[in-house]
Amino acid sequence: MANEYAVAIHDFLSDKIAATEKYLMDAEKKNDLASSRYYAGQLRELNNIRQYMVAKIDLKTQKYY
């Protein structure tokens, strides 16, 4: 059961990362520095969460993303 939760969390993170990358590219195209910094920070946080999950929670025998 815990494995199912980890998969669901990785799917959620993947969706959020993809959306944030899109928003970041749009902000960079518009030269919107404040939005670019915001989305870059959000992207860093999401990737940090993913790295924590890989190190502490995920099963070593399965790739989740």
The 8 nearest C-alpha neighbors of each residue, nearest first, counted from 0:
[[1, 3, 2, 4, 5, 6, 7, 58],
 [2, 0, 4, 3, 5, 6, 56, 57],
 [1, 3, 5, 0, 4, 6, 57, 58],
 [4, 2, 6, 0, 1, 5, 7, 8],
 [5, 3, 7, 1, 2, 6, 8, 0],
 [4, 6, 2, 8, 7, 3, 9, 1],
 [7, 5, 9, 3, 4, 8, 63, 10],
 [8, 6, 4, 10, 5, 9, 11, 3],
 [7, 9, 11, 5, 10, 6, 4, 12],
 [10, 8, 12, 6, 11, 7, 13, 5],
 [11, 9, 13, 7, 8, 12, 6, 14],
 [10, 12, 8, 14, 9, 13, 7, 15],
 [13, 11, 9, 15, 14, 10, 16, 8],
 [12, 14, 10, 16, 11, 15, 9, 17],
 [13, 15, 11, 17, 12, 16, 18, 10],
 [14, 16, 12, 18, 13, 17, 19, 11],
 [17, 15, 19, 13, 18, 14, 12, 20],
 [18, 16, 20, 14, 19, 15, 13, 21],
 [19, 17, 21, 15, 20, 16, 14, 22],
 [18, 20, 22, 16, 21, 17, 23, 15],
 [19, 21, 23, 17, 18, 22, 16, 24],
 [20, 22, 18, 24, 19, 23, 25, 17],
 [23, 21, 19, 25, 20, 24, 26, 18],
 [22, 24, 20, 26, 21, 25, 38, 35],
 [23, 25, 27, 21, 26, 22, 28, 20],
 [26, 24, 22, 28, 23, 27, 21, 29],
 [25, 27, 23, 29, 31, 35, 28, 24],
 [26, 28, 30, 24, 29, 25, 35, 31],
 [29, 27, 25, 26, 30, 24, 31, 23],
 [28, 30, 26, 27, 31, 25, 32, 24],
 [31, 29, 27, 28, 32, 26, 35, 25],
 [32, 30, 26, 29, 34, 33, 35, 27],
 [31, 33, 35, 34, 30, 36, 27, 26],
 [34, 32, 36, 35, 31, 37, 26, 38],
 [35, 33, 37, 36, 32, 31, 26, 38],
 [36, 34, 32, 38, 26, 37, 33, 23],
 [35, 37, 39, 33, 34, 38, 40, 32],
 [36, 38, 34, 40, 35, 39, 41, 33],
 [37, 39, 41, 35, 40, 23, 36, 42],
 [40, 38, 36, 42, 41, 37, 35, 43],
 [41, 39, 43, 37, 38, 42, 36, 44],
 [40, 42, 38, 44, 43, 39, 37, 45],
 [41, 43, 39, 45, 40, 44, 38, 46],
 [44, 42, 40, 46, 41, 45, 47, 39],
 [45, 43, 47, 41, 42, 46, 48, 40],
 [46, 44, 48, 42, 47, 43, 41, 49],
 [45, 47, 49, 43, 48, 44, 50, 42],
 [48, 46, 44, 50, 49, 45, 43, 51],
 [49, 47, 51, 45, 46, 50, 44, 52],
 [48, 50, 46, 52, 47, 51, 53, 45],
 [49, 51, 47, 53, 52, 48, 46, 54],
 [52, 50, 48, 54, 49, 53, 55, 47],
 [51, 53, 56, 49, 55, 50, 54, 57],
 [52, 54, 50, 57, 51, 55, 56, 49],
 [53, 55, 51, 52, 50, 56, 57, 49],
 [56, 54, 52, 53, 51, 57, 50, 58],
 [57, 55, 52, 53, 54, 58, 51, 5],
 [58, 56, 53, 52, 59, 55, 5, 54],
 [57, 59, 60, 61, 56, 2, 62, 53],
 [58, 60, 61, 57, 62, 53, 56, 54],
 [61, 59, 58, 62, 57, 63, 2, 53],
 [62, 60, 59, 58, 63, 57, 64, 2],
 [63, 61, 64, 60, 59, 58, 57, 53],
 [62, 64, 6, 61, 9, 5, 57, 10],
 [63, 62, 9, 10, 13, 6, 61, 12]]
